[in-house]
Structure formats: structure tokens, C-alpha cells
Amino acid sequence: MKVAAYQAPLLRCGSLEAIELIRRRIEWCESEGVAILCCPEAILGGLADYARQPVDFAIDVAGGQLANVLSAFGSSTVATIVGFTEIAGDRLYNAAAVFRNGAVIGRYRKLHPAIRKSVYEPGHQIPVFTVDDLTFGIVICNDSNFPELARTMTAKGATALFVPTNNGLPRARASAKLVTDARNVDIACALENGIWVIRADVAGENNELMSYGSSGIVDPEGTVARSAKLLSEDLIVAEFS
């Protein structure tokens, strides 16, 4: 099975330009036999913590709004992991959906919002998902710093872990060191659990934020199979044996 991580450009907060960018990447994945494409955390709209009106781009799942937004990704061969801000009642969640064959087949809510006074509520569930013969888990960005999550998912049968990430930070805090730190976390997770770890980050800069881009794929032996270019949009692919 082939999987891919899309290192998307760091767009302005509230932008939905990523929909067309992801659609093009899905088309490429279809032509190359890629089964799962992982996109960054909050790729649709950006992180709500940096938005003046975060509810303006929050998406409802229960009412079918998310499926409508993702309808452009209606591939029959590629499952896409897409990060977004979910609204449920009056609560916001940092979430990732698994979208395949025109339907949302699963969703994960970030358990550990990274900003101390985040507008996001923490999630509470630790699900696993299955596409074809691959059972996998999802953790969002800061969640990867909590090893017990990967352990729980591995115990449920996961052999791969996808990590949608958004390291867009104010310029004074942005650093290439975050790339090294993320890679070390992924290597440790892969070695401890004997699983593949696939991280998809944003890269570049907008008017306020900057990210070097920590996208990478680590195999179960802790070897970095692929790593994305720094500060640049990129797509990396690995094949599971």
C-alpha cells in the first residue's frame, strides 16, 4: 500500500484555497496508486486560535456540512485525511476526518490543544480506522507528544499512525528546531510501537505566521523513509511492504 503526506502551503487564516490544492494532489495520488493521503492539521481554514471569528469557518459534521465541503474529493481509490475546525453546538474541536468514496468514514478530535487558552475543546476518544487492509490511528500535532495515545491505538490493531500537524507560529517563535523535534518524536513512536508514522505539516509563511514544515514518513524500524523540503509545499510518498 502506498501512502502520502501533503506538506501544504501556510495559507491565510480563514482561507479555503486548500480545497483546490488538495483536489489536485488527490488526482495525482489516483494516477500513482496512492491509497491514503494525509493533509495537515486545520488545512481547511487554518487554526481557529489565530482567527478573529473562528466560527466563520468552523464546519458542522452531524448536519452534513463537512461532506458537502469535501465533495470535491470524491475519489473511489484515495482516502483523504483532512484537518478542520469542527463546530458541535457551541463548542469547537480541532478535528481530522477520513473521507473516502464521497463519505466521511471516521473522525478524530485533538485531545491536547497546544495553546494554553485554546478556543478548542479537547476530544475524548481514541479511535482507529481501517482502509483496505490497513488499520491506523490519527493523532493531531501536539497529541504526538503523548506516547500513551499511540500505544492505545497500536493495542487496537493500528500498524500506522498519521499525524496531521500545523506548526504555523508567529515569526519570533518559528524555528527549524521544530522539524528536528517532530522527527525525533516520530522516530521514538515508530520504534516503541513497531509502526509507520506519517506526519503532514504546513510550510512557508503568511502575513503573521511561519512554518518550516516537519512532514516526514518513518518506518517501523525508526528509519526516516521520506522527509519534505523545508519552507516549501511538497508531497512525499512511501510504500508499505
Backbone hydrogen bonds in HBPLUS format (Angstrom, degrees):
<---DONOR---> <-ACCEPTOR-->    atom                        ^
c    i                          cat <-CA-CA->   ^        H-A-AA   ^      H-
h    n   atom  resd res      DA  || num        DHA   H-A  angle D-A-AA Bond
n    s   type  num  typ     dist DA aas  dist angle  dist       angle   num
A0240-PHE N   A0001-MET O   2.69 MM 239  5.23 162.3  1.72 163.0 159.1     1
A0035-ALA N   A0002-LYS O   2.84 MM  33  5.70 155.8  1.90 144.1 147.9     2
A0003-VAL N   A0238-ALA O   2.88 MM 235  5.65 162.9  1.91 167.7 173.3     3
A0238-ALA N   A0003-VAL O   3.00 MM 235  5.65 158.7  2.05 158.3 164.4     4
A0004-ALA N   A0036-ILE O   2.88 MM  32  6.30 150.9  1.96 159.8 167.7     5
A0038-CYS N   A0004-ALA O   2.85 MM  34  6.15 169.4  1.86 151.9 154.6     6
A0005-ALA N   A0236-ILE O   2.91 MM 231  5.43 153.5  1.98 151.3 159.8     7
A0236-ILE N   A0005-ALA O   3.08 MM 231  5.43 165.5  2.10 150.6 153.3     8
A0006-TYR N   A0038-CYS O   2.90 MM  32  6.14 171.1  1.90 172.1 172.6     9
A0007-GLN N   A0234-ASP O   2.79 MM 227  4.95 154.7  1.85 144.9 151.3    10
A0234-ASP N   A0007-GLN O   2.96 MM 227  4.95 155.0  2.02 133.7 140.8    11
A0203-ALA N   A0008-ALA O   2.91 MM 195  6.26 138.8  2.08 155.4 164.1    12
A0010-LEU N   A0203-ALA O   2.90 MM 193  5.34 137.1  2.09 142.5 139.4    13
A0015-SER N   A0012-ARG O   3.12 MM   3  5.68 158.9  2.16 138.1 139.1    14
A0014-GLY N   A0045-GLY O   2.63 MM  31  4.15 167.5  1.64 137.8 137.2    15
A0045-GLY N   A0015-SER O   3.03 MM  30  4.83 125.0  2.35 171.2 158.9    16
A0019-ILE N   A0016-LEU O   3.16 MM   3  5.97 165.3  2.19 120.8 124.1    17
A0022-ILE N   A0018-ALA O   2.77 MM   4  5.89 166.1  1.79 159.3 161.5    18
A0023-ARG N   A0019-ILE O   3.00 MM   4  6.15 156.5  2.05 142.9 149.9    19
A0024-ARG N   A0020-GLU O   3.14 MM   4  6.38 157.4  2.19 147.9 151.9    20
A0025-ARG N   A0021-LEU O   3.19 MM   4  6.50 152.3  2.27 142.2 150.0    21
A0025-ARG N   A0022-ILE O   3.02 MM   3  4.99 113.5  2.48  94.6 111.1    22
A0026-ILE N   A0022-ILE O   2.85 MM   4  6.15 153.5  1.92 156.6 164.3    23
A0027-GLU N   A0023-ARG O   3.06 MM   4  6.37 156.2  2.12 147.5 153.4    24
A0028-TRP N   A0024-ARG O   3.11 MM   4  6.44 154.6  2.17 144.2 150.6    25
A0029-CYS N   A0025-ARG O   2.88 MM   4  6.18 159.0  1.93 149.1 155.3    26
A0030-GLU N   A0026-ILE O   2.84 MM   4  6.12 153.0  1.91 153.2 160.2    27
A0031-SER N   A0027-GLU O   3.19 MM   4  6.49 154.3  2.26 144.4 150.1    28
A0032-GLU N   A0028-TRP O   3.05 MM   4  6.31 132.7  2.28 143.2 156.7    29
A0032-GLU N   A0029-CYS O   3.15 MM   3  5.03 131.8  2.40  92.7 105.9    30
A0034-VAL N   A0029-CYS O   2.95 MM   5  4.82 159.1  2.00 142.4 143.1    31
A0079-ALA N   A0035-ALA O   2.81 MM  44  6.12 171.8  1.82 154.3 152.8    32
A0037-LEU N   A0079-ALA O   2.84 MM  42  6.26 159.5  1.88 161.1 168.0    33
A0081-ILE N   A0037-LEU O   2.83 MM  44  6.21 163.3  1.86 159.7 163.5    34
A0039-CYS N   A0081-ILE O   2.88 MM  42  5.76 153.6  1.95 150.8 158.7    35
A0041-GLU N   A0165-THR O   3.23 MM 124  4.52 149.3  2.33  93.3 100.0    36
A0046-GLY N   A0042-ALA O   2.90 MM   4  4.81 133.1  2.12 142.7 151.7    37
A0044-LEU N   A0083-GLY O   3.18 MM  39  6.41 164.2  2.21 151.7 156.5    38
A0050-TYR N   A0047-LEU O   3.13 MM   3  5.91 163.2  2.16 120.5 124.9    39
A0051-ALA N   A0048-ALA O   3.06 MM   3  5.00 163.7  2.08 106.5 111.6    40
A0056-ASP N   A0053-GLN O   2.96 MM   3  5.71 160.5  2.00 124.7 130.7    41
A0057-PHE N   A0054-PRO O   3.37 MM   3  6.10 153.4  2.45 116.5 120.6    42
A0058-ALA N   A0055-VAL O   3.37 MM   3  4.84 157.5  2.42  91.0  97.5    43
A0059-ILE N   A0085-THR O   2.78 MM  26  6.12 164.4  1.80 156.8 160.5    44
A0087-ILE N   A0059-ILE O   3.01 MM  28  5.60 155.2  2.07 122.8 126.7    45
A0066-LEU N   A0060-ASP O   2.98 MM   6  6.01 136.5  2.17 157.8 160.8    46
A0064-GLY N   A0061-VAL O   2.97 MM   3  5.40 165.5  1.99 118.4 122.7    47
A0068-ASN N   A0064-GLY O   3.21 MM   4  6.48 151.7  2.30 146.4 154.1    48
A0069-VAL N   A0065-GLN O   2.96 MM   4  6.29 157.5  2.02 152.7 158.5    49
A0070-LEU N   A0066-LEU O   2.92 MM   4  6.15 156.0  1.97 154.6 161.4    50
A0071-SER N   A0068-ASN O   3.24 MM   3  5.11 161.4  2.28 100.5 105.5    51
A0073-PHE N   A0070-LEU O   2.80 MM   3  5.51 165.0  1.82 125.2 130.5    52
A0075-SER N   A0073-PHE O   2.61 MM   2  5.71 140.0  1.77 114.9 101.2    53
A0101-ASN N   A0075-SER O   3.09 MM  26  5.51 143.9  2.22 173.4 162.4    54
A0080-THR N   A0099-PHE O   2.90 MM  19  5.19 164.9  1.92 149.7 152.3    55
A0099-PHE N   A0080-THR O   2.86 MM  19  5.19 167.0  1.88 149.2 153.4    56
A0082-VAL N   A0097-ALA O   2.93 MM  15  5.33 158.0  1.97 150.9 156.7    57
A0097-ALA N   A0082-VAL O   2.90 MM  15  5.33 158.6  1.95 146.5 147.5    58
A0084-PHE N   A0095-ALA O   2.90 MM  11  5.52 161.3  1.94 148.6 151.8    59
A0095-ALA N   A0084-PHE O   3.00 MM  11  5.52 162.9  2.03 174.0 175.3    60
A0086-GLU N   A0093-TYR O   2.82 MM   7  5.01 165.8  1.84 157.7 158.0    61
A0093-TYR N   A0086-GLU O   2.82 MM   7  5.01 154.0  1.89 143.6 150.6    62
A0088-ALA N   A0091-ARG O   2.88 MM   3  5.31 162.9  1.91 154.3 160.0    63
A0091-ARG N   A0088-ALA O   3.11 MM   3  5.31 163.8  2.14 121.8 125.7    64
A0121-GLU N   A0092-LEU O   2.78 MM  29  5.96 171.2  1.79 171.0 168.6    65
A0110-LYS N   A0094-ASN O   2.74 MM  16  5.44 178.4  1.74 175.3 175.5    66
A0096-ALA N   A0108-TYR O   2.83 MM  12  5.28 147.2  1.94 151.1 160.2    67
A0108-TYR N   A0096-ALA O   2.84 MM  12  5.28 156.6  1.89 153.0 160.9    68
A0098-VAL N   A0106-GLY O   2.90 MM   8  5.12 165.2  1.92 138.0 139.1    69
A0105-ILE N   A0098-VAL O   2.81 MM   7  5.66 151.6  1.89 159.9 169.0    70
A0100-ARG N   A0103-ALA O   2.91 MM   3  5.47 163.4  1.94 160.0 159.5    71
A0103-ALA N   A0100-ARG O   2.98 MM   3  5.47 155.0  2.04 115.7 123.3    72
A0123-GLY N   A0110-LYS O   2.76 MM  13  5.34 160.2  1.80 130.1 134.7    73
A0118-SER N   A0115-ILE O   3.03 MM   3  4.97 132.6  2.26 129.8 120.0    74
A0129-PHE N   A0136-PHE O   2.85 MM   7  5.40 162.1  1.88 157.2 163.4    75
A0136-PHE N   A0129-PHE O   2.79 MM   7  5.40 157.4  1.85 152.4 160.3    76
A0131-VAL N   A0134-LEU O   2.92 MM   3  5.38 155.6  1.98 154.0 157.6    77
A0134-LEU N   A0131-VAL O   2.93 MM   3  5.38 161.3  1.96 140.2 138.5    78
A0159-THR N   A0135-THR O   2.89 MM  24  6.10 161.6  1.93 159.1 152.9    79
A0137-GLY N   A0160-ALA O   2.96 MM  23  6.44 155.9  2.01 151.8 157.7    80
A0162-PHE N   A0137-GLY O   2.92 MM  25  6.27 169.1  1.94 151.6 151.6    81
A0139-VAL N   A0162-PHE O   3.03 MM  23  6.48 158.1  2.08 163.3 170.0    82
A0143-ASP N   A0140-ILE O   2.95 MM   3  5.39 166.7  1.96 136.9 132.7    83
A0141-CYS N   A0164-PRO O   2.90 MM  23  5.98 139.1  2.07 143.8 154.7    84
A0144-SER N   A0141-CYS O   2.91 MM   3  5.83 160.0  1.95 129.6 134.3    85
A0145-ASN N   A0142-ASN O   3.00 MM   3  5.61 164.4  2.02 118.6 123.7    86
A0146-PHE N   A0143-ASP O   3.02 MM   3  5.57 157.9  2.07 121.5 123.4    87
A0149-LEU N   A0146-PHE O   3.07 MM   3  6.08 162.1  2.10 133.4 136.5    88
A0151-ARG N   A0147-PRO O   3.14 MM   4  6.42 159.8  2.18 152.3 158.6    89
A0152-THR N   A0148-GLU O   2.98 MM   4  6.11 157.9  2.03 142.3 147.4    90
A0153-MET N   A0149-LEU O   3.04 MM   4  6.32 161.6  2.07 151.0 155.8    91
A0154-THR N   A0150-ALA O   2.85 MM   4  5.99 159.2  1.90 150.5 156.4    92
A0155-ALA N   A0151-ARG O   2.93 MM   4  6.13 154.6  1.99 146.7 153.8    93
A0156-LYS N   A0152-THR O   3.14 MM   4  6.42 128.3  2.42 135.1 148.4    94
A0156-LYS N   A0153-MET O   3.04 MM   3  5.00 133.2  2.27  93.5 107.0    95
A0158-ALA N   A0153-MET O   3.03 MM   5  5.54 163.5  2.06 143.0 138.7    96
A0157-GLY N   A0154-THR O   2.92 MM   3  5.10 160.0  1.96 109.2 113.8    97
A0196-TRP N   A0159-THR O   3.19 MM  37  6.51 162.6  2.22 139.7 137.7    98
A0161-LEU N   A0196-TRP O   2.80 MM  35  6.15 144.4  1.92 144.9 156.4    99
A0198-ILE N   A0161-LEU O   2.83 MM  37  6.19 165.6  1.85 162.3 166.2   100
A0163-VAL N   A0198-ILE O   2.71 MM  35  5.96 156.1  1.77 157.6 157.2   101
A0200-ALA N   A0163-VAL O   3.19 MM  37  6.28 156.4  2.25 128.3 132.8   102
A0165-THR N   A0200-ALA O   2.77 MM  35  5.72 155.4  1.83 168.4 159.9   103
A0169-LEU N   A0210-MET O   2.98 MM  41  5.42 169.1  1.99 138.9 138.7   104
A0210-MET N   A0169-LEU O   2.81 MM  41  5.42 144.8  1.93 140.8 150.2   105
A0173-ARG N   A0170-PRO O   2.77 MM   3  5.54 152.2  1.85 127.9 136.3   106
A0174-ALA N   A0170-PRO O   3.10 MM   4  6.22 130.8  2.35 145.0 156.0   107
A0174-ALA N   A0171-ARG O   3.28 MM   3  5.06 138.2  2.46  92.9 104.2   108
A0178-LEU N   A0175-SER O   3.21 MM   3  5.83 155.0  2.28 111.5 116.8   109
A0179-VAL N   A0176-ALA O   3.00 MM   3  5.43 137.5  2.18 107.8 118.6   110
A0181-ASP N   A0177-LYS O   2.87 MM   4  6.16 163.0  1.90 155.4 160.7   111
A0182-ALA N   A0178-LEU O   2.90 MM   4  5.99 163.0  1.93 145.0 149.5   112
A0183-ARG N   A0179-VAL O   2.96 MM   4  6.15 161.0  2.00 148.3 153.9   113
A0184-ASN N   A0180-THR O   2.97 MM   4  6.16 158.1  2.02 149.9 155.5   114
A0185-VAL N   A0181-ASP O   3.07 MM   4  6.34 154.2  2.14 147.7 154.4   115
A0186-ASP N   A0182-ALA O   2.98 MM   4  6.25 157.5  2.03 150.9 156.9   116
A0187-ILE N   A0183-ARG O   2.91 MM   4  6.15 157.6  1.96 151.8 157.7   117
A0188-ALA N   A0184-ASN O   3.02 MM   4  6.17 164.5  2.04 147.2 151.4   118
A0189-CYS N   A0185-VAL O   2.97 MM   4  6.16 156.2  2.03 146.2 153.0   119
A0190-ALA N   A0186-ASP O   2.92 MM   4  6.09 162.4  1.95 149.4 154.1   120
A0191-LEU N   A0187-ILE O   2.97 MM   4  6.15 165.7  1.99 153.4 157.1   121
A0192-GLU N   A0188-ALA O   2.94 MM   4  6.03 163.6  1.97 148.3 153.2   122
A0193-ASN N   A0189-CYS O   3.08 MM   4  6.09 160.4  2.12 148.5 153.2   123
A0194-GLY N   A0190-ALA O   2.72 MM   4  5.29 129.6  1.97 141.6 152.1   124
A0197-VAL N   A0218-VAL O   2.97 MM  21  5.17 160.2  2.01 148.5 153.5   125
A0218-VAL N   A0197-VAL O   2.88 MM  21  5.17 164.0  1.90 152.2 157.6   126
A0199-ARG N   A0216-GLY O   2.86 MM  17  5.30 174.5  1.86 168.4 168.7   127
A0216-GLY N   A0199-ARG O   3.08 MM  17  5.30 142.5  2.22 126.3 136.0   128
A0204-GLY N   A0211-SER O   2.81 MM   7  5.39 149.9  1.90 164.2 154.0   129
A0211-SER N   A0204-GLY O   2.84 MM   7  5.39 157.9  1.89 161.1 164.9   130
A0206-ASN N   A0209-LEU O   3.02 MM   3  5.51 156.6  2.07 144.5 150.2   131
A0231-LEU N   A0212-TYR O   2.63 MM  19  4.52 168.9  1.64 135.2 139.3   132
A0228-ALA N   A0215-SER O   3.05 MM  13  5.43 168.4  2.06 147.1 144.8   133
A0217-ILE N   A0226-ARG O   2.85 MM   9  5.06 160.7  1.89 142.4 143.2   134
A0225-ALA N   A0217-ILE O   2.76 MM   8  5.53 131.4  1.99 144.2 159.7   135
A0226-ARG N   A0217-ILE O   3.23 MM   9  5.06 158.9  2.28 137.3 139.3   136
A0219-ASP N   A0223-THR O   2.88 MM   4  5.45 163.2  1.91 156.6 156.7   137
A0222-GLY N   A0219-ASP O   2.86 MM   3  5.45 162.8  1.89 127.5 130.2   138
